[in-house]
């Protein structure tokens, strides 16, 4: 047992030593040590106790400065997760991931982190705002969320400078580095566009090989880690059984729970094995709804037996594979809790997640800016969510709310619940707070892997395609519109046009303005989520009334609009998927994918 400091607490030099040891080894959470003192209790101590506490803090700062110096000077050679080559075999989880499954992160750990460690914040712009940096240094913010649409991600150098600035703020406050998170799912949900962009989860599911999910997750994690990003809000564990689902769709691996479970577990192994936290979401499932929780709060009304058999199966699989965190949904599940959405539901986040599924990693919310939770005051969401079992609140905007959240927790949440959440937050931060960046990282092998996966995903449905050899191809491309606010990446039609011209030269005419291309050759119509857009659906049907080929370059359900027309499905319009589609249209490759959902 560590030597005791004031009030019988262990000295924090042990914490500092563990930060150094964490960087030198791949072992998991720290061993069990005595518990956490409540922030609320500290406010009621007498003047003598506060004087003793100040003296103890001086000792802590000295010890931690030494630890951070050692952290920077004894980092050793490039770690394995920065390897320049892609392993074409199944990626195996690291010893760290194995250990995480064996040791409970909720075990008692030493912590001087305050309630701000339970608050994660987003912001606008290419630099972390000064007040956010001050809050990190003061321990009032415990994690950062980056979004491309908010201007956070412009280039590699800009992101690295921003991450470095945030971590220096933590060091100046004698705190461990903060975890930094993005949503890098692949497909339409990609925040870091300058890295290798992988096809969507549904495209990976269409390859039929879970090893592709593991390879993709490892490659994505390596790219993120090179820039100091240590948390990926992926994989999507939702089983997309509702074709009208506007927010999940191709973000899901498919509509079969067992297959989704295989692919989500593989993704977790790849990401955690590379050293980036995976985040199975949206617990306990967002696949059986036709509503988008960014705009409203959906209800899922299926019975408990169906939830067990379908929605929960991928989460069980992901947790067993070593997932270190999970994200809840702003959805009400009437079979589990007739009143509260999962975000603030104790029956879901404690009784189900902790006691039944025995998940002991970090539990985080989805963005608290979403309309699915906006009818409840932000203060009540933070307090009720913590009491229900949340360990990390995603307060993505509003500086006043972000700074006040730690006080709401200190004032209104039970001390024992706060201590439990802080134990997990401390363990998570010690494991996924990083300062090291890879200055020389080669993305090309990962782009090659993305193309290989895309080529294996292209799926043909409907009647046989006509041969296009020696003819001039006429292509009508409908530019995509945003189906949900979560989508950020959209590849322009010119990417497909350029790829086709590399294969066919002048034997292609291309239109993306809604008008049929001139000529008499075979017609190819590229739809983008026409299933959700009645006007586009009508124009697609009209264009193909005389025959041709449909290319559904986002939602596969577009193929159901023209069932008598041969269709090629890409499950997304990332560059790799459009390159693969062009090769199939040009006759250079076969469509080898398997449909991972049932068409209506």
Secondary structure as UniProt FT lines:
FT   HELIX           6..8
FT   HELIX           13..24
FT   HELIX           39..43
FT   HELIX           47..73
FT   HELIX           80..82
FT   HELIX           95..102
FT   TURN            105..106
FT   HELIX           115..118
FT   STRAND          119..121
FT   HELIX           130..137
FT   TURN            138..139
FT   STRAND          143..145
FT   TURN            148..151
FT   HELIX           156..172
FT   TURN            173..174
FT   STRAND          179..182
FT   STRAND          184..186
FT   TURN            187..188
FT   STRAND          189..190
FT   TURN            193..194
FT   HELIX           201..206
FT   TURN            207..208
FT   HELIX           210..226
FT   TURN            227..228
FT   STRAND          231..232
FT   TURN            243..244
FT   HELIX           249..251
FT   HELIX           257..274
FT   STRAND          279..283
FT   TURN            293..295
FT   STRAND          299..300
FT   HELIX           304..306
FT   HELIX           307..311
FT   HELIX           312..320
FT   TURN            321..322
FT   STRAND          325..328
FT   STRAND          332..333
FT   TURN            334..336
FT   HELIX           342..344
FT   HELIX           347..356
FT   STRAND          362..364
FT   TURN            368..369
FT   TURN            371..375
FT   HELIX           378..388
FT   STRAND          392..395
FT   HELIX           399..412
FT   HELIX           415..432
FT   HELIX           444..457
FT   STRAND          459..461
FT   TURN            469..470
FT   STRAND          473..477
FT   TURN            485..486
FT   HELIX           493..504
FT   TURN            505..506
FT   STRAND          508..511
FT   STRAND          523..527
FT   HELIX           530..532
FT   HELIX           534..543
FT   TURN            544..546
FT   STRAND          549..552
FT   HELIX           556..562
FT   TURN            563..564
FT   STRAND          566..569
FT   HELIX           575..585
FT   TURN            586..587
//
